[in-house]
Amino acid sequence: MTDLRLALYQPDIPQNTGTLLRTAACLGLGVDLIEPAGFAVTDRNLRRAGMDYLDTAVPTRHTGWTAFEAGRRASGRRLVLLTTKGAVSYLDYAFRADDVLLVGRESAGVPAEVHDAADARLIVPMMPGMRSLNVAVAAVMVIGEALRQTGGFPPLERKPGDETP
């Protein structure tokens, strides 16, 4: 299990939130949900994409940015913002096992105060003229690299008869 966390800033789309909660459950990440969300944060709204994984990935809910940021600062964790306004590729960044990876709203990203609070602002390289990836897709790409760099992937569970590498 890793100490890496994923934070969702006021998410707009329950399917993306469910997908990210499922990803966090499968990879052993903690999740912070910074409210208000653009939908009622209920099991019913998240269950379709998150399926039964929502029982494992229970997000820590924060009433707003100020509450989340106070806790994050007190913990001493770095805040790593994934943004189309970033200048550093996530592939060129040295992740730490206790980083908090933050994604913004699908409709609007994050406000200036959140950008200013970030310790790093990372971008996923894309083809010229493309605006952005789906927030869940971008987050999973960066989570994979952060886990690779920090050795945070869960161990493979081998079953009898599985081929060995």
Secondary structure as GFF3:
##gff-version 3
##sequence-region A 1 165
A	DSSP	beta_strand	5	9	.	.	.	ID=ss1
A	DSSP	alpha_helix	14	27	.	.	.	ID=ss2
A	DSSP	beta_strand	30	34	.	.	.	ID=ss3
A	DSSP	alpha_helix	43	50	.	.	.	ID=ss4
A	DSSP	three_ten_helix	51	55	.	.	.	ID=ss5
A	DSSP	beta_strand	60	62	.	.	.	ID=ss6
A	DSSP	alpha_helix	65	75	.	.	.	ID=ss7
A	DSSP	beta_strand	79	82	.	.	.	ID=ss8
A	DSSP	beta_strand	88	89	.	.	.	ID=ss9
A	DSSP	three_ten_helix	90	92	.	.	.	ID=ss10
A	DSSP	beta_strand	100	103	.	.	.	ID=ss11
A	DSSP	alpha_helix	112	117	.	.	.	ID=ss12
A	DSSP	beta_strand	120	123	.	.	.	ID=ss13
A	DSSP	alpha_helix	135	150	.	.	.	ID=ss14
###
